[in-house]
Amino acid sequence: MTDGDRLERLLDALDARGSGARVQRHAVRVARAPGRVNLIGEHTDYNLGYVLPAAISLDTWIASVPRDDGRVVISSLQEDGEYEFDVADPGTPQGTWRDYIAGVATTLSTRGVATRAVTAVVDSNVPVGSGLSSSAALELAGAWTLSEAVPPPLPRMELAQAAQQAENEYVGVQCGLMDQFASSFGTAGCALLLDCRSLDHETVPLPSGLRLVAIDTRSPHKLGTSEYNARREQCERAAAALASRYPTVASLRDATPEMLSSASDLLDEETLRRCTHVVNENERVLLAVAALRAGDLESVGRLFTESHASLRDLYEVSSPDLDALVEIAAEVPGVIGARMTGGGFGGCTVNLVRDEAVDALCAKVRREFPERAGRDPGVYVVDAVSGAGVVL
């Protein structure tokens, strides 16, 4: 479906909900925000380390027209039903996707952003539960929809932080900033290196002749009910324990392998494994950036492999389905690297693939994964794209 076709479908849906969108075309706003893949740097963001995501060409669009009654009335082309709340006082969470929009309304207001009442329709092709940040895409598209001014009167970083705050405090998922940052700052053809402590960031051009392929196990992870929050709490406790001996440790970002090797009396064996992953993963991010800039794809592939093994064996957030996808991809000539991406416990792998190998990878995965997992995978050949904004 072309962008033009998608726009027409959204306008038809908005009009069907009684907004008169066709008549009020001048009043229609269409915002979009992309999902993301993380090339490397998993579970490092909430430890204030380094990450290397890219915004991708799977995105969420929201078409809206203003209302004069202070209400937000919102529905989705992907689900039945409609939600309504007061934009100035969204009330308590309901445990549905509307919470991501309602939470953003709340955090925008607390940051002094004037919000508006709207009738709105959501259209998203970011698969939910895949680890491709459908929630961040919804939050950022929601922020561009609900802000009275366009662009929203916040710097892009603060807008990403407002979206993260909505997910942390309103939805109740203690995610780091990476997903919202990538959706806000996406740059065509580039990954994005983010220092999650200083918030310094820079673009990292992806070498020509390569494609990103996200492969969905279709075994959804649900971060709000998974062990994601438990992993984060474990890391915070570990940092506090290390700080009792090493005052320079404010988060696991500050820990070193030497500190961990002498901390067996402070940390239990499982916690040591978790910390070892985080410390080494931060180093892998920086090495991967250097390798991408040098065109050293062999090193990039090795770092992808090491990252996945660490997530599987030390951080224990992989799954048999994710491992199967990585193993299948490793057998395809022209696949530079494959690893799980996102929070884990299901979801997607990210694959860096030479152009000429994309078809072979997709065919092999579609043939072999159902034999191992009992279900068809979702296969998405994506581009690195620009961040959130307004289409119309």
Secondary structure, DSSP 4 states (H G I P E B T S, - for coil): --HHHHHHHHHHHHIIIII-TTTTGGG-EEEEEEEEEEEE-TT-GGGT-EEEEEEEEEEEEEEEEE-SSSEEEEEESSSS-EEEEETTB--S--SSTHHHHHHHHHHHHHTT--B--EEEEEEE-S-TTSSS-HHHHHHHHHHHHHBSSSS-SS-HHHHHHHHHHIIIIII-----SHHHHHHHH--TTEEEEEETTT--EEEEEPPTTEEEEEEE-S----TTTSSHHHHHHHHHHHHHHHHTT-TT-SSGGG--HHHHHT-TTTS-HHHHHHHHHHHHHHHHHHHHHHHHHHT-HHHHHHHHHHHHHHHHHTS----HHHHHHHHHHHTSTTEEEEEEESS-SSSEEEEEEEGGGHHHHHHHHHHHHHHHHSSPPEEEEE-B---SEE--
